[in-house]
């Protein structure tokens, strides 16, 4: 286990996000990762097979919502979906920040 921990700690944020997505997919078949679909939510990154944008979940968390509270508000999501969302947001902070700024301006 120590060797694995050492290896994980040396990964870049993007590599960590990819590892989390791989692990999440092996833990639950309900998790479909993050998807960008032209014409759906402006092509923004969303929880797979939903219209729930990652930036929207990040906004809720930034406002103080816990994962438990978010899952209560979005019963169709799983904890694995949130893991994917947080990993994606960490891997692509500029994209998420731009989406949040665009939403604030609207």
ChimeraX attribute file (.defattr): number of C-alpha atoms within 10 A of each C-alpha:
attribute: neighborCount
match mode: 1-to-1
recipient: residues
	/A:1	6
	/A:2	7
	/A:3	7
	/A:4	8
	/A:5	9
	/A:6	10
	/A:7	10
	/A:8	13
	/A:9	10
	/A:10	10
	/A:11	12
	/A:12	11
	/A:13	15
	/A:14	15
	/A:15	14
	/A:16	18
	/A:17	22
	/A:18	16
	/A:19	15
	/A:20	18
	/A:21	23
	/A:22	13
	/A:23	12
	/A:24	20
	/A:25	17
	/A:26	11
	/A:27	11
	/A:28	12
	/A:29	9
	/A:30	14
	/A:31	22
	/A:32	17
	/A:33	21
	/A:34	22
	/A:35	18
	/A:36	17
	/A:37	15
	/A:38	9
	/A:39	8
	/A:40	15
	/A:41	14
	/A:42	10
	/A:43	12
	/A:44	21
	/A:45	24
	/A:46	24
	/A:47	22
	/A:48	19
	/A:49	13
	/A:50	14
	/A:51	15
	/A:52	18
	/A:53	24
	/A:54	23
	/A:55	24
	/A:56	16
	/A:57	21
	/A:58	19
	/A:59	16
	/A:60	14
	/A:61	15
	/A:62	10
	/A:63	9
	/A:64	10
	/A:65	14
	/A:66	12
	/A:67	16
	/A:68	10
	/A:69	12
	/A:70	17
	/A:71	16
	/A:72	11
	/A:73	10
	/A:74	12
	/A:75	8
	/A:76	9
	/A:77	18
	/A:78	16
	/A:79	14
	/A:80	21
	/A:81	25
	/A:82	20
	/A:83	18
	/A:84	26
	/A:85	25
	/A:86	19
	/A:87	22
	/A:88	26
	/A:89	21
	/A:90	15
	/A:91	18
	/A:92	14
	/A:93	13
	/A:94	11
	/A:95	14
	/A:96	22
	/A:97	15
	/A:98	12
	/A:99	18
	/A:100	16
	/A:101	10
	/A:102	10
	/A:103	12
	/A:104	8
	/A:105	7
	/A:106	6
